[in-house]
Amino acid sequence: MGTTLIVAEIQNGAIREASYELAAFAQKIGHDVKSVVIGSGIGDQAEAFAAKGGGEVLTVDQDGVANYSVDAYAIAIKAAVEATSPDVVLVSNTPIGWDVAPRIAAAQDCAFVSDVFNYDDGAFVRRVFNGKLDARVTTSGDRVVATVQPGAVAAFEGSTSGSTKPLEVDLSGAAAKFVETRVAEAKGVDLSKAEIIVSGGRGVGDPEKFPEVIQPLADALGGAMGASRPVVDAGWLPHEYQVGSSGQIVAPKLYIAAGISGAIQHLVGMKGSNFVIAINKDGDAPIFEVADVGVVGDLFEVVPALTEAVKAAKG
């Protein structure tokens, strides 16, 4: 039947929502499910995960992993892999997942597939070419490590009769040690509190167009301006403007996406929006799949016209 090992994460004292999504994703694969929970004083969290799709949950409960360290976590996960001999290792596509998943794959000398959002007929499915195409990825070998986009599937629902089991791990080989966590002083744009967001994507063309086209509509609506990851990666806007799984997760009353194709990591960041308007000249853009209203057209014509209409309505 095969085995899938879930690497669960703890956030703010509880199992992260994305880990329950991994439990649902594991059901798609159809293997026997096992999990590993890492931290200190994590008995309650492990039991909670075992009861909601985690299967047999191995607990690495030690002071040495009370805080995240990639070396220590990699050692702990390697021990869990050796204890369970999984065919598939699932890790959330979160900052911790980005950091540790490639190390797991390298240590196991096995296949690695990142940013997947579906599993269909033996293949992992991920978006490529900025979300315009879906790639079906199959792997060779006995094992594969895959990172799954948060929000790609709904979290596991219902209850299961899982169990927990301690796993002793020698962490003495960890070269890096946790020292402290420093939280940057809050500054810039807090999109998570905005009720209206107007976001621009790579389709805006160049950085000068954001203050000329996108910001005026946001101002007219009394909202905030956001952006997609390609815009931030290109250096057009600072990271605090980014909406997506690697940026800010938002849930405004109104979300307007202009020139954004709709890569899965962006959709994850704005899926909680109450009403979505998409403006894109590509009628096949994935963003239209989640939009309540879709406008197929040139954003440089549509957005300024919409801005003037909003100003006129306000008198």
Buried (B, 14 or more C-beta within 10 A) or exposed (E): EEBBBBBBBBEEEEBBEBBBBBBBBBBEBEBBBBBBBBBEEBEEBBBBBBBBBBBBBBBBBBEBBBBBBBBBBBBBBBBBBEBBEBBBBBBBBBEBBBBBBBBBBEBBEBBBBBBBBBBEEEBBBBBEEBBBEBBEBEBEEEBBBBBBBBBBBEBBEEEBEBBBEEBEBEBEEBEEEBEEEEEEEEEEBEBEEBEBBBBBBBBBBEBEBBEBBBBBBBBBBEBBBBBBBBBBEEEBBEBBBBBBBBBBBBBBEBBBBBBBBBBBBBBBBBBEBEEBBBBBBBEEBBBBEBBEEBBBBEBBEBBBEBBEEBBEEEE
